[in-house]
Amino acid sequence: MLDSTATLIWLFSFTAIFAIAGVWYARRAQDSLEDYVIARNSQSATATILTLLASSLGAWILFSPAEAATFGGIGAVIGYAVGSMSPRFVMMPLGQRMRELIPEG
């Protein structure tokens, strides 16, 4: 186990390393404000879908299925899975239609 002084040294060292790397990366590319705010067509569909999936499900996805299984059995786990994926199936045709109507965003 590390003592508090060593822990703080490691913590501040890694914080400084990541801060310096972040500043260096940010200064490397000179993008406009619109490029920063709107990432239109800069990512692949797979990256966008995975980002939305991670954002919408979040950390609670790790704990809720186990809780549902404890209190409701396999039926609750199946219901949980269907409930988690249903918004994506609703958004697929809606997102495609929006891209047809407004191709430039």
Secondary structure, 3 states (H helix, E strand, C coil): CCCHHHHHHHHHHHHHHHHHHHHHHHHHCCCCHHHHHCCCCCCCHHHHHHHHHHHHHCCHHHHHHHHHHHHHHHHHHHHHHHHHHHHHHHHHHHHHHHHHHCCCC
